[in-house]
Amino acid sequence: MNDPRYDRLARLIVRHSTRLRKGEKILIEAIDIPSDMVIAVMRAAHQVGAVPFVTIKESRVLRELYRQASSTSMSAIGQWEAQRMQEMHAYVSLRGQQNAMEMSDVATEQMKLYQQHWWKPVHLDIRVPRTKWVVLRWPNPGMAQLARMSTEAFTQFYFDVCTLDYRRMERAMKNLAALMRRTDRVRITGPGTDLSFSIKNIPVIPCSGSHNLPDGEIFTAPVRDSVNGRVRFTAPTIYQSVVHENVELVFRNGKIIRAKSDKSELLNAVLDTDEGSRYIGEFALGLNPHITRPMLDILFDEKISGSFHFTPGNSYDNAFNGNRSQVHWDMVCIQTPEYGGGEIYFDDRLIRKDGLFVLKELQRLNPQNLLD
């Protein structure tokens, strides 16, 4: 029997996230996902007269593909995937990662081949700037374990988070987005953190269910060479299936000049991927009231209420600061009291303290107001 939550989520994907129209083509890419959910999205697409294309993948198969690929084979795959993506008006990725560490034993050089020949030409060059796209994780026991919840409780939490009233959130975001567009200097303070940079004239993008589910962030980017100071990230972070704890970065004129974690050698290897990987491509505030603690899944963790994330690597085209890189690594700092607190200032004006907005015109974004 079909789960009605699947249909509700599928309608949100088609009607709100991608806003599909009659005759448009949508690529549904499903990795380790129940077929009933894929079918639900297909049906929702058909209901609006769109044309669904479907690709089914498995993480274990992709792991072996990455491990054995050469630059020639990876380039050929990337060219084929890019040609198909060029035909699409919309894209939805349903990712049911059963093992978050599945790619942990894929050599760094092999992952670089994937990033260079597949990920960048297909996703960074075509999918992100040219399609209406949305990316979702899928609930599974591993995610429930990371969230320290039962599988049943986590699954219900997942559907609650993903089917939040995003139109209400969209309305509440308008004042913050307007303030950020007027802001030049940002300063962030907290335990181990004293960071300053400019966001002047960089576009500001509110995210309320259009590209990620779950969603709830407003992002921009720092002026590339303006970042100075240090930041200590209070949430663990995962990149290429490797978990890093206690990441600390030190900046001078935009560049990361020192970086350490519990795996400093691996951290610095990623940051040395290319010239842009030691500069920041994104700054964002997390706003989802349902998400309050990290679970090593960035689609959730970057939306944590009372957090911000700072991203070494590539800058998105719609909030472009001139930085290009094969890397895009969202690192999260939670500033609620449980994680040590902290302050964010815009042009020397305190706008958020210990994870809560203090300005009257922004308080609609505080958790109790988004959930009332």
Secondary structure, DSSP 8 states (H G I E B T S, - for coil): ---HHHHHHHHHIIIIIS---TT-EEEEEEES--HHHHHHHHHHHHHTT-EEEEEEE-HHHHHHHHHH--HHHHHHHHHHHHHHHTT-SEEEEEE--S-TTTTTTS-HHHHHHHIIIIIIIIIIIIIHHHSEEEEEE---HHHHHHTTS-HHHHHHHHHHHHTS-HHHHHHHHHHHHHHHHH--EEEEEETTEEEEEE-TT---EEESSSSEES--EEEE---TT--EEEEE-SS-EEETTEEE-S-EEEEETTEEEEEE-TTHHHHHHHHTSSGGGGSEEEEEEE-BTT--S--S-HHHHTTBTTEEEEEEB---GGG--S---S-B--EEEE-SGGGT--EEEETTEEEEETTEE-SGGGGGGSHHHHH-
